[in-house]
């Protein structure tokens, strides 16, 4: 679809996929999705460039340094230096544990177009706040339940960065001395609700002799990990291990979200991410029900909502961060 309006690209970089959208006049006019290479940081950045080019081609625009391509935004896991566009400490993206010049590399490959880089969850929250479920509100918490559990916080209409870790609800404690979290601590929300931690817990259950269909479903789908769709299928089959794990996740989310609400008195909490979006409205409703009993002011709860943008939240939010 050709358009004469200036174009902004948003990229959501994940451990398994690269999603790019092209935004013109606040509308998505093109998109592309590629798998994330599982080799090196250089390969990942090259694939980001190719994904951007494909998304641009889908709009009818030249794939590259078009005068209409005004800016690119990238949301990425890990620690981000917004001033330089460098990323590090991302265990989910191959090669991104070390310092990676993500912004400068992508910019140079596309004619030195300005590139803004921020944390993937923060940009997803910006997407929902500006273009999705968060639009009616000024004080919003976004909780994205995917491989891990990330959060982003909007206060008085502005994204809160703090000293760099604001919104990290996944590493608030819901059970002191509880399950080991991928971060190394015990009892974090992520240890009970993150997809990776759920898969690890399911494997331990299987080793202890509990029967589960999770891994058979995973194999039948040709996956090498228990994806969100695998969990959803196992739930639909009534798999007991999966049902118990998701029950525990709902309880943990109820505690963590209520604590955030008791502290901040938010208008809305948006629940998304790969697992949150895949399990959908019934899951969000269960989380809302679990929040209620833990609220200090139960007769004035926040709106607890699913995402409107779904798996495009991150890419659209990245475009928003870049000014699109």
C-alpha positions as CSV (number, residue, x, y, z in Angstrom):
1,X,0.0,0.0,0.0
2,X,1.7,3.2,-1.2
3,X,1.5,6.3,0.9
4,X,3.0,9.8,0.6
5,X,3.2,10.3,4.3
6,X,6.5,10.0,6.2
7,X,7.3,6.5,7.3
8,X,8.5,5.3,10.8
9,X,9.5,1.8,11.4
10,X,9.1,0.0,14.7
11,X,11.0,-3.3,15.5
12,X,10.2,-5.7,18.3
13,X,13.3,-7.9,18.8
14,X,12.8,-11.1,20.7
15,X,14.6,-14.3,21.4
16,X,12.7,-16.2,18.7
17,X,11.2,-13.5,16.4
18,X,11.8,-10.1,14.8
19,X,8.6,-8.2,14.2
20,X,8.7,-5.0,12.2
21,X,5.9,-2.6,11.4
22,X,5.8,0.6,9.2
23,X,3.7,3.4,10.5
24,X,2.3,6.3,8.5
25,X,-0.1,8.9,9.9
26,X,-0.4,6.7,13.1
27,X,-1.5,3.6,11.1
28,X,0.3,0.4,10.4
29,X,0.7,0.3,6.6
30,X,3.2,-2.6,6.3
31,X,4.8,-5.3,8.4
32,X,7.1,-8.3,8.3
33,X,8.2,-11.0,10.7
34,X,11.4,-13.1,10.6
35,X,12.8,-15.7,13.0
36,X,15.7,-14.4,15.2
37,X,19.0,-16.1,14.1
38,X,20.4,-18.3,16.9
39,X,24.0,-17.6,16.0
40,X,25.7,-14.2,16.5
41,X,24.8,-10.6,17.3
42,X,26.0,-9.7,13.8
43,X,23.5,-12.1,12.2
44,X,20.7,-10.8,14.4
45,X,21.4,-7.2,13.4
46,X,21.6,-8.2,9.7
47,X,18.2,-10.0,10.0
48,X,16.7,-6.9,11.6
49,X,17.7,-4.9,8.6
50,X,16.2,-7.5,6.2
51,X,13.0,-7.5,8.2
52,X,12.8,-3.7,8.0
53,X,13.4,-3.8,4.2
54,X,10.6,-6.4,3.8
55,X,8.2,-4.3,5.8
56,X,9.0,-1.2,3.8
57,X,8.5,-3.2,0.5
58,X,5.1,-4.2,1.7
59,X,4.1,-0.5,1.7
60,X,5.2,0.1,-1.8
61,X,8.1,2.3,-0.5
62,X,11.7,1.7,-1.6
63,X,13.4,-0.8,0.7
64,X,16.2,1.3,2.2
65,X,17.1,4.9,2.6
66,X,13.9,6.4,1.3
67,X,13.4,10.1,2.0
68,X,10.1,9.1,3.5
69,X,11.7,6.8,6.0
70,X,12.2,9.3,8.8
71,X,13.1,7.2,11.8
72,X,13.4,3.7,13.3
73,X,12.6,2.5,16.8
74,X,13.8,-0.8,18.2
75,X,12.6,-2.5,21.4
76,X,15.0,-5.1,22.7
77,X,15.5,-7.2,25.7
78,X,18.5,-6.3,27.9
79,X,20.1,-3.3,29.3
80,X,19.8,-0.3,26.9
81,X,21.9,2.8,26.7
82,X,19.4,5.1,25.1
83,X,22.0,7.8,24.3
84,X,24.2,5.5,22.3
85,X,21.8,2.8,21.1
86,X,24.0,0.1,22.6
87,X,22.5,-3.0,24.2
88,X,24.0,-5.6,26.6
89,X,23.0,-8.2,29.2
90,X,20.3,-9.8,27.1
91,X,20.4,-13.6,27.7
92,X,17.5,-14.2,25.3
93,X,19.1,-12.8,22.2
94,X,22.2,-14.6,20.8
95,X,25.3,-12.5,21.2
96,X,23.6,-9.8,23.1
97,X,25.1,-10.5,26.5
98,X,28.2,-8.5,25.5
99,X,27.9,-4.8,24.4
100,X,26.2,-4.6,21.0
101,X,26.0,-1.4,18.9
102,X,22.5,-2.1,17.8
103,X,21.3,1.4,17.0
104,X,24.4,2.6,15.1
105,X,24.6,-0.7,13.1
106,X,21.0,-0.6,11.9
107,X,21.3,3.1,11.2
108,X,24.4,2.7,9.0
109,X,22.8,-0.2,7.0
110,X,19.8,2.0,6.1
111,X,21.4,5.2,5.1
112,X,22.1,6.7,8.5
113,X,18.4,7.0,9.4
114,X,17.9,8.0,13.1
115,X,17.4,4.9,15.3
116,X,16.0,5.0,18.8
117,X,16.5,2.0,21.1
118,X,14.7,1.1,24.3
119,X,13.8,-1.9,26.4
120,X,11.3,-4.1,24.7
121,X,8.7,-4.1,27.5
122,X,8.8,-0.4,28.0
123,X,8.2,0.2,24.3
124,X,5.3,-2.3,24.3
125,X,3.7,-0.4,27.2
126,X,4.1,2.8,25.1
127,X,2.4,1.1,22.2
128,X,-0.6,0.2,24.3
129,X,-0.7,3.6,26.1
130,X,-0.7,5.6,22.9
131,X,-2.4,3.3,20.4
132,X,-4.1,0.5,22.4
133,X,-5.9,-0.4,25.6
134,X,-4.2,2.4,27.7
135,X,-5.4,5.3,25.7
136,X,-8.2,6.4,28.2
137,X,-5.8,6.6,31.1
138,X,-2.8,8.6,32.5
139,X,-1.6,6.1,35.2
140,X,-1.0,2.6,33.8
141,X,1.0,-0.4,34.6
142,X,1.7,-2.8,31.7
143,X,2.6,-6.4,32.7
144,X,3.9,-8.6,29.8
145,X,3.9,-12.3,30.6
146,X,6.2,-14.0,28.1
147,X,9.5,-15.8,28.3
148,X,9.9,-13.8,31.5
149,X,7.6,-11.2,33.1
150,X,8.4,-7.6,32.4
151,X,6.6,-4.4,33.3
152,X,6.4,-0.8,32.2
153,X,5.0,2.1,34.2
154,X,3.2,5.2,33.0
155,X,2.7,7.9,35.6
156,X,0.9,11.2,34.8
157,X,1.1,10.3,31.2
158,X,4.9,9.8,31.1
159,X,7.0,6.6,30.9
160,X,8.8,6.1,34.2
161,X,12.5,5.0,33.8
162,X,13.6,5.7,37.4
163,X,17.4,4.9,37.5
164,X,16.9,2.3,34.7
165,X,14.8,-0.4,36.4
166,X,11.4,1.1,36.9
167,X,8.6,-1.3,36.2
168,X,10.5,-4.5,36.8
169,X,7.5,-6.2,38.4
170,X,8.7,-9.6,37.4
171,X,11.4,-9.5,40.0
172,X,9.2,-8.4,42.9
173,X,8.8,-11.1,45.5
174,X,5.5,-13.1,45.7
175,X,6.8,-16.0,47.8
176,X,9.9,-15.5,50.0
177,X,12.2,-18.5,49.6
178,X,10.0,-19.9,46.8
179,X,11.0,-21.2,43.4
180,X,14.3,-20.2,41.9
181,X,13.9,-17.4,39.3
182,X,16.0,-17.3,36.1
183,X,17.5,-14.1,37.7
184,X,19.0,-16.3,40.5
185,X,16.8,-15.1,43.3
186,X,14.0,-17.0,44.9
187,X,10.3,-16.3,45.0
188,X,10.1,-13.7,42.1
189,X,6.9,-13.3,40.2
190,X,8.8,-14.4,37.1
191,X,9.5,-17.8,38.7
192,X,5.8,-18.5,38.9
193,X,4.4,-16.8,35.7
194,X,7.3,-16.6,33.2
195,X,7.1,-19.1,30.3
196,X,10.7,-20.3,30.8
197,X,10.2,-20.8,34.5
198,X,6.9,-22.6,33.9
199,X,8.6,-25.0,31.4
200,X,11.4,-25.7,33.9
201,X,8.8,-26.4,36.6
202,X,6.9,-28.7,34.3
203,X,10.1,-30.7,33.5
204,X,10.8,-31.1,37.3
205,X,7.2,-32.3,37.8
206,X,7.7,-34.9,35.0
207,X,11.0,-36.1,36.5
208,X,9.1,-36.5,39.8
209,X,6.7,-38.9,38.1
210,X,3.8,-36.5,37.3
211,X,2.2,-37.2,33.9
212,X,1.9,-34.3,31.5
213,X,1.1,-34.0,27.8
214,X,3.1,-30.7,27.5
215,X,6.2,-32.2,25.9
216,X,4.2,-34.4,23.5
217,X,2.3,-31.4,22.3
218,X,5.6,-29.5,22.0
219,X,7.0,-32.3,19.8
220,X,3.9,-32.6,17.7
221,X,4.1,-28.8,17.0
222,X,7.7,-29.2,16.0
223,X,8.9,-26.8,18.7
224,X,12.1,-27.0,20.7
225,X,10.5,-25.2,23.7
226,X,7.2,-25.1,25.4
227,X,5.7,-22.1,23.7
228,X,2.6,-20.1,24.8
229,X,0.5,-22.0,22.3
230,X,1.7,-25.3,23.7
231,X,0.6,-24.2,27.2
232,X,-2.8,-23.1,25.7
233,X,-3.3,-26.5,24.0
234,X,-2.4,-28.4,27.2
235,X,-4.8,-26.3,29.2
236,X,-7.6,-27.0,26.7
237,X,-6.9,-30.8,27.1
238,X,-7.2,-30.5,30.8
239,X,-3.5,-31.4,31.5
240,X,-3.2,-31.5,35.3
241,X,0.4,-30.3,35.5
242,X,-0.3,-27.3,33.2
243,X,-3.5,-26.5,35.0
244,X,-1.7,-26.4,38.4
245,X,1.1,-24.3,37.0
246,X,-1.2,-21.7,35.5
247,X,-3.3,-21.7,38.7
248,X,-0.1,-20.8,40.6
249,X,0.8,-18.1,38.0
250,X,-2.6,-16.5,38.5
251,X,-2.2,-16.4,42.2
252,X,1.3,-14.9,41.9
253,X,0.1,-12.3,39.5
254,X,-2.8,-11.4,41.8
255,X,-0.3,-10.7,44.6
256,X,2.1,-8.7,42.6
257,X,-0.4,-6.6,40.7
258,X,-2.4,-5.9,43.9
259,X,0.8,-4.8,45.7
260,X,1.6,-2.4,42.7
261,X,-2.0,-1.1,42.9
262,X,-1.9,-0.6,46.7
263,X,1.3,1.5,46.3
264,X,0.5,3.5,43.2
265,X,-3.3,3.7,43.0
266,X,-3.3,3.1,39.2
267,X,-6.2,3.6,36.8
268,X,-5.5,0.5,34.8
269,X,-3.2,-2.5,34.5
270,X,-2.7,-4.1,31.1
271,X,-1.8,-7.7,30.9
272,X,-0.1,-8.9,27.7
273,X,3.0,-10.7,26.4
274,X,3.2,-14.0,24.5
275,X,1.5,-16.0,27.3
276,X,-0.9,-13.3,28.4
277,X,-2.1,-12.7,24.8
278,X,-2.3,-16.3,23.9
279,X,-4.4,-17.3,26.9
280,X,-6.5,-14.2,26.3
281,X,-9.5,-12.7,28.1
282,X,-10.2,-15.8,30.3
283,X,-6.7,-15.6,31.7
284,X,-6.9,-11.8,32.2
285,X,-10.3,-12.2,34.0
286,X,-8.8,-14.8,36.3
287,X,-5.9,-12.5,37.1
288,X,-8.4,-9.7,37.9
289,X,-10.3,-11.9,40.2
290,X,-7.0,-12.9,42.0
291,X,-6.1,-9.2,42.4
292,X,-9.3,-8.2,44.2
293,X,-8.9,-9.9,47.5
294,X,-5.4,-8.4,47.9
295,X,-6.5,-4.8,47.4
296,X,-6.5,-2.3,50.2
297,X,-9.4,-0.5,48.6
298,X,-11.3,-3.4,46.9
299,X,-14.3,-1.3,46.0
300,X,-12.2,0.9,43.8
301,X,-10.0,-1.5,41.7
302,X,-8.1,-0.6,38.6
303,X,-9.3,-1.6,35.2
304,X,-7.5,-4.8,34.4
305,X,-7.4,-5.3,30.6
306,X,-5.8,-7.4,27.9
307,X,-3.9,-5.7,25.1
308,X,-5.5,-4.2,22.0
309,X,-2.5,-4.5,19.8
310,X,-1.7,-8.1,20.7
311,X,1.7,-9.3,19.4
312,X,2.2,-5.9,17.6
313,X,2.3,-4.0,20.9
314,X,6.1,-4.0,20.9
315,X,6.7,-3.0,17.3
316,X,4.0,-0.3,17.4
317,X,5.5,1.0,20.6
318,X,8.9,1.1,19.1
319,X,7.5,3.3,16.3
320,X,5.9,5.5,18.9
321,X,9.2,5.9,20.7
322,X,10.8,6.9,17.4
323,X,8.2,9.6,16.9
324,X,5.8,7.7,14.6
